[in-house]
Amino acid sequence: MTCVSVEPEVIRVFILAENRLLREALTVLLGKKGNIRVVDARAFSPQMVSQLSEASPDILLSDSSVLGAPDFRLVAEVRAALPGLKVVAIGMEEDRDTLLQAVREGVLGYVLKDASALELASAVRAVAEGRAVCPPSLCMALFEFVAEERPVGLRLGHDLGLTRREQQLIEMIDRGLTNKEIAGQLNLSEQTVKNHVHRMLRKLGASDRLAAADLCRPPRAMA
């Protein structure tokens, strides 16, 4: 019986990094990893989306400075223009808030700055195969985030669709705490608290923090 070997499908990678040496080093390293092929490697430019479209990669491999961390503004733009493109962020800090923001914006691979070439290649293959990549040290942050964000019924009057974390923030705002004080009590960054408050105001249609707290107070009983 003759065994027919099946060659793994080639994974096309576009490298986006400001540092030329980094681009060249990654091109060489990934070129030695079997079925990974670097189709282009560039610094950011206003023509980046058209360059990506022309190269037709499976994976966009980019460092945090180009992606626009901590808000990852570039990811949304790229995904809107090229919906099938998968983004892997490299050289990342081991930071909970940065990871969560990256995931919110559509990053599928989060590779720390001390990762080896083997780990990077494994991350590229995993994302290309439809899996997400997260450092083991930050996995707990994802589980905690899902638990916090799960919508539940409000304890504060009628249900306005706020998440558990947003309810917690409303209660603290109603007590007069500032974003900085809330961040300290919840062990979050002040920017993370601001992001939560912004989404909450938009969800409630409230103009400011105090208006949001007013909306969530239980209705007073009629005399």
Beta strands, then each sheet from edge to edge (+ up, - down):
strand 1: 11-16
strand 2: 36-42
strand 3: 59-63
strand 4: 86-92
strand 5: 109-112
sheet 1: 2+ 1+ 3+ 4+ 5+
end
